[in-house]
Amino acid sequence: MFVRQLTYLVTLAREKHFARAAEKCNVTQSTLSAGLKALERELDMRLVIREPRFMGLTPEGERVVEWAAQIIVDYESLKQDVEGLRDGLKGTLRLGVIPAAIPALARLTAAFSAKHPHVSVDVNSMTSVEIQSGLDKFELDAGLTYLDNEPLVNVRKCRLYEEKYVFVTSAHGPFAKLPSITWQDASNENLCLLNESMQNRRVLNNIARSAGLKLAPTVTTNSFLAVCSYVCSGVWSSIVPHTFSYLFSECKDLVSIDLIDPIHSQNIGLVTSDRDPMPPLAHALLQCAKRLDFEDALLAAS
């Protein structure tokens, strides 16, 4: 009962509305309110400000929510771990992935799903900052993100592959027959790139800056799907991770060209919260990642 009451509090803190919180918890509003009042009696402190509708949490309530989120995750992990000994792992693996890594994602989750067929995988495209926040708040089991460019904290890392960069352009353009192109030549083209809220773009900016250049795209977006759409039009070119060349491989009107001067790469890897014992789904994914020769799998896919 105590864990259920903590769940009510965490849900209310997230939804900021009694009726919505009750709906999320699949209980009546009166049941939710009674549970919260019982929790307040148990802890001998006021947690929720009611006048009479939800007006926020007390400072004590805010603090309890932080502990409650961890207790709930640990309780669910305990159940998954013990039940997994008998019937195999079950549940939903919550995975945050930077857009740049999405083309490579299936190589990891395919191996995981083959070993744990009763676990579903919920993938969310996120920025690296959102992945860090999701791990901190116990809203994610793991993330697929950059490992080095912007430091992560309180995580365990497993390197998967090295992201390189290619220039994608029309097969009928002036560079189509070249094996490589310099960053200076690429920066002078009509570019569509991610906007600067995305770490991939910040990586590209740093590379260009190291060569004394500045990227000035005519179109920016926070979606690689939009980048692909613009590039496929034949009017725009782009600089994308090499894994995206797998997506373009069937498009005969486009070519992917290696970028040089400078040649640069970034480590992409799996991150999980640095906790012991690890939640069973995160631990299972991490073990799967360590066994997988990811770069060979990507090469085979190309």
ABEGO torsion letter per residue (X at the ends): XAAAAAAAAAAAAAAGBAAAAAAAAGBBAAAAAAAAAAAAAAAGBBABBBOABBAEBBAAAAAAAAAAAAAAAAAAAAAAAAAAAAAEBBEBBBBBBBAAAAAAAAAAAAAAAAABAABBBBBBBBBAAAAAAAAAAGABABBBBBAAABBBBGBBBBBABBBBBBBBBBAABAAAABABBBAAAAAABBBBBBBAABAAAAAAAAAAAAAGBBBBBABBBABAAAAAAAAAAGABBBBBBAAAAAAAAABAABBBBBBBOBBBBBBBBBBBBBBOBBBAAAAAAAAAAAABBAAAAAAAAX
